Amino acid sequence: MALTQLEQPLSPQPTPPDLRGYEYDLVIVGGGIIGLTLASALKDSGLSILLIEAKVASAAVAKGQAYAVHQLSALIYQGIGVWDKILPQIAKYRRVRLSDADYPNVVEFTTDDIHTAELGYVAEHQALLQPLQEFVQDCPNVTYLCPAEVVNTQYQKDIVAVDIKVADQLYTVRSKLLIAADGARSPIRQAAGIKTSGWKYWQSCIVAFVKPEKPHNNTAYERFWSSGPFAILPLPENRCRIVWTAPHEEAKALCALDDEQFLAELTRRYGDQMGKLELLGDRFVFQVQLMQSDRYVLPRLALIGDAAHNCHPVGGQGLNLGIRDAAALAQVIQTAHQAGKDIGDIQILKGYERWRKLENLTILGFTDLLDRMFSNNFLPVVVVRRLGLWFLQRVPLLKVFMLKLMIGLKGRTPELAKR
């Protein structure tokens, strides 16, 4: 017996008459993009799934967050069957221009480098969230409970008991496996005693929407300044999303400027290639951090997305790593279930950890290296990085390898992405 599902995206869940005694194969805590991706990927698995989300409307929706969506992520969503609902709402980019401050040599990646129609996509948060919510509501094996809060977990030999607070009532469900998709400060991870390694950067990111006077021509820009990377991502209706990294105090000061002053500073870094800029809506600041969980799994528990790792926003890797986590874990779980094995067994779950932990660490290290190499004016480092750009321009094999690494076409490909 399943709980009544959400009738509309982001609407409160009707209070069920009784949750005590309910049993599921899988409980996913966190109904954001990554939790929804995992639930969607398991649509035809035969597993009963409870998806729990604490907030009716997330901060990401309120701030109009936007993301680069890489080629592998698009292939995963195609394999799930939701991509056709996402694609009309997002922008494609066919060219990426990589440059170092005012250094005249620009490395340009194009679709010809990898023989694809697009290099990637840019999606606002809601453009991904809503199609996934609607898709999950059509999954007969998934119950979507929102708003609801997990208040306690008890890991036992054969099950995990999850205490859930719904409309001031406390209920307990039992599951073979608990998935933490509840963000960088994951209460599930902390309650399980899983430690993390990493650091907060000396930088913060300013994010904002702008509308340029001239067409963006489906081009993404990554320009490195000594204060930090500066990215421009194309969006539908000739809008752009800027991701502007700067030291904390500078970022706060920039964000505190009035619109006219802010646009003047923005144009100085943005350049005049798109003409006059118009600021759309508010701008926001968030601190940048790198984090890797010491382990991704324990008996009856697995971490995915930001609950497992965070990285610097350079290259737009964060969300894409989480999407790959979800696809990999779905494959491991479904394969085990089809073989009649216990999906919460630690040996099964370690297969997921071996797959994703090293690949994620590679990208975390790469983004950290990029940020440190380009966010300074130390002359020997400047010489090395500009020599690196020179080689990228002139060595096609190196250029293609770098591009494939950044858009997810290196490493192990989930079966979902091969359909």
N, C-alpha and C positions, 0 to 999 in steps of 0.2 A: 504494500500500500504506500502510495507516495503523497507528499504534501501538495496542497494546491499551489500551482506555479504562478509566477508573476503574470499579470494580464497585460501590463504595459511596461516598457523599459523605465527604470528609475522610479517606479511607483512602489509605495509601501506594500509589503507582503501581508495578506490577510492572516490573522493569527490562527494557526491550526488548532483543532480541538484538543489534541493530545500528542505530544512528541515522545513521551516516555515509551521505551520499548522499541522504537524504530531502529532498524538495522540497515546499514548501507555497506556496499563494497568499498566505497571511497567517499571521503569527506574533503572538500576543497575549501580552505579558509581564505577568502579574498576573491571578490567578484569583479575585479578589474580586468584589464585586457588579457593579462597572462592567465589568470584563473579561468576566465571564459574560454580562452584558447584551448587549455587542457580539457575542459569539459566538452567542448565542441569536437575535439580530436577523438574523443572516446564515444562518440554518438553510436557507433555500430559495434561497440565492444561487448555488449551484453552485461556490462557492469552497472549496478545501481549507484547513482552519484548524488550527493547532497552538496550544493554550492552555497556558501554562506557569505554574505556581504553585510558589513556593519553600517555603511552609509548609503542613504538614498541618493545623494548627489556628491560626487567626489570633488576634491580640490582641483584635480586636473581638469575637470569639466569647467569649473568656475573660472580657472585661469586660461582656458582655451589652449591648453598644452598641445604641441604638435611634435611629430616625430618623423625622422627618415625611416622608410620601410624598405629594407634591402631585398634583393632578388630572391634569396633563399626564403625569406619570410613570405613573400608573395607566392612562391611555389607551395609552401606549407598551407597557406590559406586556400589555394586552389585545390590542394589535395583534400582539405576538410570539406570544401564545397561552399564556402562563404565569400570567396573572392569576388564573384560577380556582383554581390551586394555592396562590397567595399569600393571597388574600382571607380564607379561613377562619381564618388564623392571626394576623390583625392587627386593630387597632381602627379604627373610623371616628370622625371628629369632625364634628359638624354645626354647631358654634358656636365662634367664637374671640372671647375677651374681651381687649381691649387697654386697658391703663391705665398711668398715670404715678404710681408710688409711691402716696401716700395721697390724691392728687387724686381727688375724688369722681366726676368725669365719666368714664364708661367707654364706649369704642367697641366695639360688638358687631357682628361679622360673622356672618351666618347663611346657610343654604342658599337662602333667599328672595332674597338679593342677586344670585345668579347662576343661580338656577333649576336647581339640581342636587340630587341626593339626599344628597350629602355635600360638605363643603368639602375634606376630605382624610383621610389615614389615618396611623396610627403603627405602625411595624413594628420589632420587634427584629431584630438582625442576622441571626440564624439563620433567621428566618421568611422573609427574602428570599433568603439564600444557598442554603439547601437546595433549595427548588423550582427555582432556576436551575441548580444542579448537576445535579439529576435531569433537567431539561429538556435540558441540553447532552449528557448521556450518551445521550440518544435521538436526537441529531443525527448522522446518518451521516457528515457532512462535517467533524465536529469531533473532534480528538484532544485529550484532557485529560491533561496530564502533571503529576503531583504526587507527591512533592516533586522539584523539579528547579530548577537555578539557572543563569541566564545569566551566563557569565563573560567573554564578549567578543563584540563585534559588528564586522563589517567591511562598510561600505557601498560597493558597487560600482555601476557604471553601470546594470546591468539587474537586479541582485539584492542582497539583504543576506544575508551569511553570519552565522549565529548559533551560537556555541559554547555547548553546554549540558552542565552537569555533572549526571550521574544516577548515584547510588550509587557515587561515587568514580570513575566513568568519564566521559571527555570525548567528546562527539559533536558533529558539525556538521550543521546543517540550513540549507537555502537557501530564501529566500522573496522574493516580489515586494515585500512591505511588512511593516514591523515596527510594532507598536502598543505604546506604553508606557502601561500601566494599572497601574503599580507604585508608586503612592502619592506623597505630597508630597515625599519625599526621593528620588524616582525615579533609580535608578542609570542607567537607559537615557537619561534626559534629560541627566543630568550628563555621561555619557560622550560624548554627542553635542555637548556644548559649548553647549547652549541656556541662556541666562541667564534669571534671573527678577527681577522687581521686586516690592517690597512691604515689609512690616514685621511684626514681632511686636508684639502689643498689650501694654499694661500690665496686661492682665487674664488670668486663667485661668478655666477652667470646671470646676465640680464637677458630676458626674453621678451619679445614684443612682435606685433604684427605691423607691417608697413605696406603701403601701396605706392609703387613707383610710377613715375610719369610715363616711362617707356615699358614695352613688354619685357618680361623676364626671360622669354624664349626657352623655357624649360631647362634653365641652367642653374646648377647649385654651385656656390662658391665657398671655399675654405681658405681664408687668408690668415696667416699667422703674424701676429704682432708680438713685440717683446712683453706686453702685458698679458697676452693669452690669445687663443684662437678666436677667430671671428667668422661665423658661418651665416650664409644667406640661403634659405631653402625656399623654392618656388611653391606656391599654393594656387588653387583654383581662383578664378576671377582676377588674375594678375596681382594677387597679393603675395607677400613674402613673409617668412618667419625669420627673424634674426636671433642668433644665439651668440651673445657677446660676452666673452670671458675677460675678467679684469681682477686685479687684487681687490680684496674685500672692501677697503675704504674707498677706493676709486669707483668700484661698482655702486656702492651706496650713494656716493656723491653724484654719479651720473644719473642714477634713477631719481634722485631728488630734484634734478633740473626741471625747469618748466619745459613745455613741449617744444618751443622754438629753440631753446638752447640745446635740448637733447637731440633734436633733429640736426642741428649744426654739427655737433660732435659725431653723430651717427654718419652723416654725409662725408665727414673727413675720413672716416675709416672705410665706409662703404664704397666711396668713389662716385664719379658722376656718370657712370656708364648707363644708368637707367633714368637719368634726369632727376627732377625734383621728387622728394619723398614726402608721403603723407603718413602720419602716425595714426594707427587704428587701435582704439581701445587703450587699456592700461598696460603698463609694463611691470614686470615682476623680477625679483632677485632671489636666487637660491644658491646655497653654498655647494661647492663641488667636493666629492669625496671618492676615494677608492676603497672598496671593501670586498673581501673574499671570506666566506665562511670556512672554518677549519674542516668541516665536513658537510656534505649535502644530505646525508641520510643517517638515520638511526632505525632500529627496529620499529616498524609501523609508522615511520615519519620520513617525508622527503621535502626538500626546499626547492623552490623554483623562482626564477625572476629576481627581483630586487631583494627578496628574502634571503637569497643565496649569495648575491654579488652586486656591486655597484662599480661603475667606471666613469672616467672623465667623459664629458659629452662630445669631445672631439671625434668626428667621424660618425656620430649618431649611432653608437653601438648598443646602448643600454637596452632599449626595448627589444631589439632584434635578438640579443642573447637570451632574453626571457622567452621569446617565441620559440627559439630552438630548444630551450630547456623543456618547454611544454610538449613539443613534438617528440623529443627523445624519450621523455618519461612516459608519454602515451604509448609509444612503441614497446618499451620495456614491459609496461604493465599488461598491455593487451597480449603480447607474446606469452607472458607467464600465465595469464588467465586461460588462454586457449590450450596451453599444455597442462592445465589442471593444477598449477602450482599456486602457492600462497603469495598474493601480490604484496603483502606486507613483510615478507621474509627479508631479512637484512641482506642475504646473498643475492636475491633478485634486485634489490634496490641499489646494491653496490655496482651493478652493471650500468645503471643510469649515472652514478657518480663518476665512474671511470670514463664514461663517454663525455660528460659535459665539463667536469671540473678543470681538466687540463686545457681544453679548448677555450673555456672562459678565461682562465688565467693567462693564456697566450694573448688574447685580445686586451685584457686589463693591462698587461705589461706593455703591449704595443701602444695603446693610447697614452699611457703614462710617459713612455719614452718620447712620443711625439710632442706632448705638452712641454716636457722639460727641455727637449732639444730646441724648440722654437720660442719658448717663453723666456728668453734672456738675450743679452747683447754681448756675452762673453765671446771675444773675437775668434778664438779657435773653434768654438762651437758653431758660430755663424759661418765660418769657412767650411766646416764639415757638412752642415745641413744644406748649404747652397751647392756644394759639390754633389750632394745626394740628389737635389732637384735636377742638376745638370745631367746626371746619369739616368734619372727617370725619363727625362725628355728623349734621351738618345739610345736607350737600351730597351727595346720593345718587350723582351721576356721579363725584365724586372718590372716594367710598368704594368704588364698584364697580371703578374703575380701579386703585386701590391693592390691592384684594383680588386681582384678576386678575393683576396684576404679580407678587404674592407667591406665587401658586400655579401660575405658569407658563403662564397663558392669554393672555399678551401675547408678541409676537415670532413668529417663523416656526415653524409646527407641522410636525414630521416626518410623512411619509406614513404611517408605522406607526401614529401616533395618530389617523388618520382612518379606519381600517378598521372 
